[in-house]
Amino acid sequence: TSLSFPRICEEPFRVFFPFGSTLGILGVPLWLIYYLGPPIPYPNITHARLMIEGLMASFVFGFLGTAGPRLTSTSHFSATEVAIIFTLDLLAAGAHTGGAHRLGDILFLVCLLLFARTLLQRVRQRKDSPPPNFDLVAFGLLNGIASAALVPWFVDAQLSRTYQFGRSLLTLCFVLLPIAGGAAFFLGG
């Protein structure tokens, strides 16, 4: 069987896992370039956003975009849905790489909102219910949305409590809650 784009999008991990891995590979050497290479701006925000909004979010999108419809016995994500979410994630990563962090966070917020909406549509149409521990996945997405709605407005005040709180929601809760919800299912918890 040939793998067309719509066929590949039936399992979004095929699109998002390689993309996330690439962003992770690009995000790590920023520190080496900063210390050894040509002068570039201090990469603290760029590195963090490429790792969380790029690498980790791509794995969340790929895993939930593939497993969500299967766990709810609903239709897989369409090629259009995958293309829109992927494009927004790509644009957000590009904005962060270019130092436009506020724009990157806003694009990521729109991406998360569209992803959550797409997943929620499947949950509403479900023929089966996902395991109870998948509530953690929902809370993780909500934390990501809250943080992406909060952080862009305080990116110029990184020492403020509001920015630190939003950053914690993004770097900890957005990533760890979906992992905990999914791991408990797969490990029989």
Beta strands, then each sheet from edge to edge (+ up, - down):
end
